[in-house]
């Protein structure tokens, strides 16, 4: 990019909010063009605000992938929801991402699944939150490839009547539909000013935290049914070697001994598979050899441990 093209630089923050599993992390990764946020099929995968950096023309858009907004029951849940609203309040622009097919099934009294109804309720809760905090957002209807045009028109009209949205975008984050138009709109909405990050930086996430998130993703994908939300991963050691490789030591915290046995697996097979998958992805992301060592410990109250949650930028009441 030439100096002349950067004379009118712009830079700002865009918060991506939505119900759990609406596709926020998938959208952020697609807009950035690289993986900056972990993605699984489970709800509430993202636990804290993750920043991805999008450059479009002379604009740098810092995308804030927020935790899903839902009805919190635990201290950790409340901290996650508060982190999402904080990210929204501090941003220059808010994009409310909605799983359009799931919402449409409930709105049309079709064969809605229990998770569809939950998502429908969470969307209503977000609309109430936007009104309460006096915030306006852009609307992004996701997974449009699964709906007919008439259904999309009905959805758009439904949300327009809430009075909470400025613009509506029809997209499919996983298939790339509508992302060019969304990128252009985000770039044009950013305030004038210098860029916050170097041109080649795609994320604002410390290496230790990134490594922990990658391992947590592999853990959730491997034992998602047996270990819903009872695990956390912390990078304890990070040693740089002269040959360019890195030795990473991590601890997987669970809440009960029975969960520790699940993560370990018979003969240690499960933890070995998790480690191998995490090590492979980290080696590719860091472009260097990674030696990854995992340990599993029982810490019953990790989800209420202020010091542990502070590592991820979460605060509990």
Secondary structure by P-SEA (a helix, b strand, c coil): cccccccbbbbbbbbbbbccccaaaaaaaaaaccccccccccccccccbbbbbbbcccccccccccccccccccaaaaaaaaaaaaaaaaccbbbbbbaaaaaaaaaacccccaaaaaaaaaaaaaaaaaaaabbbbbbbbcccccccaaaaaaaaaaaaaaccccbbbbbbcccccaaaaaaaaaaaacccccccccccccccccaaaaaaaaaaaaaaaaccccccccbbbbbcbbbbccccbbbbbbbbbbccaaaaaaaacccaaaaaaaaaaaaaaaaaaaccccbbbbbbbbbccccccaaaaaaaccccc
